[in-house]
Amino acid sequence: MTWKYPSSPVTKKFKVQQSAAKVMATVFWDSREMILFDILSKGESVNADRYCETLDRLRYAVQRKRPGFLHSGVVLQHDNATSPHGKTHKGCLERYRWDIIPHPAHSPDFAPSDFHLFGP
């Protein structure tokens, strides 16, 4: 019990609910704004086919939001995740001629993209 004046505002109590499920989101952005926000369905995981589908959606989003960027080159950086391996995965990157910035998976260091997200 705490002491307070009769004119003090009533303290609100908030209900805490446990989250229904974990959600996996993939976010792509450039220096100006978010380009694509993609959420995996429940029970779905990222494999080479899903990775290529996401890159197809990203390519379409870049065409709409940043005309001309596809010709100047797109560079991806995988943050805190191991990229899928295989011919399908590499085929998507080669087809679009996109590069990946090397960054060790699950590194304790901030990825360069985190500075954009968490920076000033």
C-alpha positions in Angstrom: 0.0 0.0 0.0 1.3 3.5 -0.9 0.3 6.8 0.6 -1.1 9.4 -1.7 -3.3 12.5 -1.8 -7.0 12.1 -2.5 -6.5 14.3 -5.6 -3.7 12.0 -7.0 -4.6 10.2 -10.2 -5.6 6.6 -10.0 -2.8 4.2 -10.9 -3.6 2.0 -13.9 -2.9 -1.7 -13.7 -1.9 -3.3 -17.0 -2.6 -6.9 -17.8 0.4 -8.9 -19.0 -0.3 -11.5 -21.5 2.0 -14.1 -22.8 2.6 -13.9 -26.5 0.7 -16.5 -28.6 3.7 -17.5 -30.7 7.1 -16.4 -32.0 7.2 -14.5 -35.2 10.1 -14.6 -37.7 10.4 -11.4 -39.7 12.8 -10.5 -42.5 13.3 -6.8 -43.0 15.1 -5.0 -45.9 15.8 -1.3 -45.9 18.1 1.3 -47.4 19.3 4.6 -46.0 15.9 6.2 -46.5 13.2 3.7 -45.6 12.0 0.1 -45.2 11.8 -1.6 -48.6 10.2 -4.9 -47.6 8.9 -6.5 -44.5 8.3 -10.2 -44.8 6.8 -12.5 -42.1 7.1 -16.3 -42.1 4.0 -18.3 -41.5 3.7 -20.5 -38.4 5.8 -23.6 -38.8 7.6 -22.3 -41.9 11.4 -22.1 -42.0 13.9 -20.4 -44.3 15.2 -22.8 -46.9 16.7 -22.1 -50.3 13.3 -22.0 -52.0 11.8 -19.6 -49.4 14.9 -17.5 -49.6 14.5 -17.1 -53.4 10.8 -16.3 -53.0 11.8 -13.5 -50.6 14.4 -12.2 -52.9 11.8 -12.2 -55.7 9.5 -10.0 -53.5 12.5 -7.8 -52.7 13.3 -7.3 -56.3 9.8 -6.3 -57.1 9.7 -3.9 -54.1 13.0 -2.3 -55.1 11.7 -1.8 -58.7 8.6 0.0 -57.3 10.3 2.1 -54.6 13.8 2.7 -56.0 13.7 2.6 -59.8 17.2 2.4 -61.2 18.8 0.8 -58.1 18.7 -2.6 -59.6 21.1 -1.5 -62.4 23.5 0.2 -59.9 23.7 -3.0 -57.8 22.0 -4.3 -54.7 24.1 -5.4 -51.7 22.6 -7.7 -49.0 23.8 -8.2 -45.5 22.6 -11.2 -43.5 22.3 -10.2 -39.9 22.6 -12.9 -37.2 21.5 -15.7 -39.4 23.1 -18.4 -41.5 22.2 -18.0 -45.1 20.8 -21.0 -46.9 23.4 -23.0 -48.9 22.9 -24.7 -52.2 22.6 -24.2 -55.9 19.1 -22.7 -55.7 20.2 -20.0 -53.2 23.3 -19.1 -55.2 21.3 -19.2 -58.5 19.0 -16.4 -57.2 21.9 -14.2 -56.2 23.7 -14.8 -59.5 20.5 -14.3 -61.5 20.0 -10.8 -59.9 23.7 -10.1 -59.7 23.4 -9.1 -56.1 26.3 -9.3 -53.6 26.4 -10.2 -49.9 28.4 -8.3 -47.4 30.4 -10.9 -45.3 29.4 -10.9 -41.6 29.8 -14.0 -39.4 26.5 -15.6 -38.4 25.5 -15.2 -34.7 28.4 -12.9 -34.1 28.3 -11.0 -30.8 29.3 -7.9 -32.6 26.8 -5.5 -34.1 26.2 -6.0 -37.8 26.6 -2.8 -39.8 22.9 -2.8 -40.4 22.2 -2.6 -36.6 23.8 0.8 -36.4 21.2 2.1 -38.8 18.4 0.4 -36.8 19.7 1.3 -33.3 21.8 4.3 -34.0 21.1 8.0 -33.1 
